[in-house]
Amino acid sequence: MPVGVVVRRLPGVTRWQKWSWRAVSLLPGAGDADWQVLRKEGDAVEYHAATLPLELHRAETEAYLTALSDKTPSLYVVMRPAEELDRDVPMEVMLITASAYEGQDYADTSDVLVEKVPMPPGLIAWVREFAETHHEDEIFIKRRRDKKRVDLQEEGIGDPRIRQMADVYRTPRRKSKDTLQ
């Protein structure tokens, strides 16, 4: 499903950052866009930054259900700095995902900006229907121990490659003369 991303530009709060960019809302079923201005209020400007496909995969239904179980079900919008600063728009919308796990993976890197944007009700229903239709619970199989007796042999007493003529439990402060080292 094509989903449009609305990005808000606000004045920066420090002298080192001129503008603050943040994904604020989603437009399900939106047409193509390339940073079209939607609304201006003083210095704040909202852009329809991009329209990207939201792809759902059967193997990731657990991650979708995790995202839907949040207090506010959200999609994750991944943005990165643009290659060339064109038209005073330094951000490039890279990806939209409904997977909470994939959003976390992108958030672990410092190269990209990950925004958690609330889903509209229609999008929540669409993702929930897909996840419930294709989700299969993974059966937990507990491993059992071998019947092998492990207490019959003492392990960890010295190095078997080094021959010693005395007891391996001798005190380390007194150097014995009967070692072959």
C-alpha positions as CSV (number, residue, x, y, z in Angstrom):
1,M,0.0,0.0,0.0
2,P,1.4,3.4,-0.8
3,V,1.8,5.6,2.3
4,G,2.6,9.3,2.2
5,V,4.9,10.8,4.9
6,V,4.3,14.2,6.3
7,V,7.5,15.9,7.6
8,R,7.4,19.0,9.8
9,R,10.2,21.6,9.7
10,L,10.6,23.7,12.8
11,P,13.3,26.2,13.7
12,G,16.2,24.6,15.6
13,V,16.7,25.2,19.3
14,T,20.5,25.6,19.1
15,R,22.7,27.8,16.9
16,W,24.3,24.7,15.5
17,Q,21.1,23.3,14.1
18,K,19.2,25.7,11.8
19,W,16.1,23.4,11.4
20,S,14.5,20.5,13.2
21,W,13.0,17.8,10.9
22,R,10.4,15.4,12.2
23,A,7.9,12.9,10.6
24,V,4.6,13.7,12.1
25,S,1.8,11.9,10.2
26,L,0.9,9.4,7.5
27,L,-1.3,9.5,4.5
28,P,-2.5,6.0,3.4
29,G,-3.1,5.6,-0.3
30,A,-1.4,8.9,-1.1
31,G,-0.1,9.8,-4.6
32,D,3.5,10.6,-5.5
33,A,5.0,13.6,-3.8
34,D,8.4,15.3,-3.7
35,W,8.5,17.7,-0.7
36,Q,5.2,19.4,-1.5
37,V,4.3,22.1,1.0
38,L,1.0,21.3,2.7
39,R,0.8,24.0,5.4
40,K,2.8,27.0,6.7
41,E,2.3,28.6,10.1
42,G,5.0,31.1,10.8
43,D,8.4,29.3,10.7
44,A,6.7,25.9,10.9
45,V,6.2,24.2,7.5
46,E,4.7,20.7,6.8
47,Y,5.7,18.9,3.7
48,H,4.3,15.8,2.0
49,A,7.9,14.5,1.7
50,A,7.5,11.2,-0.1
51,T,5.2,8.3,-0.8
52,L,6.7,4.9,-0.2
53,P,5.2,1.4,-0.4
54,L,4.4,-0.2,2.9
55,E,5.2,-3.9,2.4
56,L,4.0,-6.6,4.7
57,H,5.6,-10.0,4.9
58,R,4.3,-13.3,6.3
59,A,7.5,-14.0,8.2
60,E,7.3,-10.8,10.2
61,T,3.8,-11.1,11.6
62,E,5.1,-11.3,15.2
63,A,6.8,-7.9,14.8
64,Y,3.6,-6.4,13.4
65,L,1.6,-7.7,16.3
66,T,4.2,-6.2,18.7
67,A,3.9,-2.8,17.0
68,L,0.1,-3.0,17.1
69,S,0.1,-3.9,20.8
70,D,1.8,-0.6,21.7
71,K,-0.2,2.1,23.6
72,T,-0.3,4.0,20.3
73,P,0.1,1.6,17.2
74,S,2.7,3.2,15.0
75,L,4.7,2.8,11.8
76,Y,8.4,3.5,11.8
77,V,9.7,6.1,9.3
78,V,13.4,5.9,8.5
79,M,15.1,9.1,7.2
80,R,18.7,9.9,6.4
81,P,20.6,13.0,5.4
82,A,20.2,13.7,1.7
83,E,23.2,13.2,-0.6
84,E,23.0,16.7,-2.0
85,L,21.4,19.6,-0.2
86,D,18.7,20.6,-2.7
87,R,16.0,23.2,-2.1
88,D,16.9,23.5,1.6
89,V,15.6,19.9,2.3
90,P,18.4,17.9,3.9
91,M,16.4,14.8,4.7
92,E,15.5,11.8,2.5
93,V,12.7,9.5,3.5
94,M,14.2,6.0,3.1
95,L,11.7,3.5,4.4
96,I,8.4,2.9,6.1
97,T,7.9,-0.3,8.1
98,A,5.3,-1.7,10.4
99,S,7.8,-4.0,12.0
100,A,8.8,-3.0,15.5
101,Y,11.9,-5.1,15.2
102,E,13.1,-3.6,12.0
103,G,12.5,-0.1,13.4
104,Q,14.6,-1.0,16.4
105,D,17.4,-2.3,14.2
106,Y,17.5,1.0,12.3
107,A,17.4,3.0,15.5
108,D,20.5,1.2,16.7
109,T,22.6,2.9,14.0
110,S,23.6,6.6,14.2
111,D,23.4,7.1,10.4
112,V,19.6,7.4,10.2
113,L,16.8,9.1,12.0
114,V,13.9,6.8,13.0
115,E,10.5,8.4,13.9
116,K,7.6,6.5,15.4
117,V,4.5,7.9,13.7
118,P,1.0,6.9,14.9
119,M,-1.0,4.9,12.4
120,P,-4.4,6.1,11.2
121,P,-7.3,3.8,12.1
122,G,-7.7,2.4,8.6
123,L,-4.1,1.4,8.5
124,I,-4.3,-0.2,11.9
125,A,-7.1,-2.4,10.6
126,W,-5.3,-3.3,7.5
127,V,-2.1,-4.3,9.3
128,R,-4.0,-6.2,12.0
129,E,-6.0,-8.2,9.4
130,F,-2.8,-9.2,7.6
131,A,-1.1,-10.2,10.8
132,E,-4.0,-12.2,12.2
133,T,-4.5,-14.0,8.8
134,H,-0.9,-15.0,8.3
135,H,0.4,-15.4,11.9
136,E,1.4,-18.8,13.1
137,D,2.6,-19.3,16.7
138,E,6.0,-20.8,17.0
139,I,5.9,-23.9,19.1
140,F,8.5,-23.9,21.9
141,I,10.3,-27.1,22.2
142,K,12.3,-27.7,25.4
143,R,15.6,-29.4,24.9
144,R,16.3,-32.4,27.1
145,R,19.6,-33.3,28.7
146,D,21.5,-36.3,27.6
147,K,21.5,-39.3,29.8
148,K,25.3,-39.3,29.9
149,R,26.9,-39.0,33.3
150,V,29.1,-36.0,33.6
151,D,30.2,-36.5,37.2
152,L,32.4,-39.5,36.6
153,Q,35.5,-37.5,35.4
154,E,37.1,-34.5,37.0
155,E,37.6,-31.8,34.5
156,G,39.7,-28.7,34.7
157,I,42.5,-30.0,36.8
158,G,45.7,-28.8,35.3
159,D,46.7,-28.9,31.6
160,P,46.9,-32.6,30.4
161,R,49.7,-31.6,28.0
162,I,52.0,-30.6,30.9
163,R,53.3,-33.6,32.9
164,Q,53.6,-33.0,36.6
165,M,55.1,-35.3,39.1
166,A,53.4,-33.9,42.2
167,D,49.8,-33.1,43.2
168,V,48.0,-30.6,41.0
169,Y,46.4,-29.0,44.1
170,R,49.7,-27.8,45.5
171,T,49.9,-24.3,46.8
172,P,51.1,-21.7,44.2
173,R,53.4,-19.8,46.6
174,R,55.8,-22.6,47.2
175,K,57.6,-23.5,44.0
176,S,58.1,-27.2,43.8
177,K,61.4,-28.5,42.4
178,D,59.7,-31.6,40.9
179,T,57.9,-29.9,38.0
180,L,59.3,-30.5,34.5
181,Q,58.9,-26.9,33.2
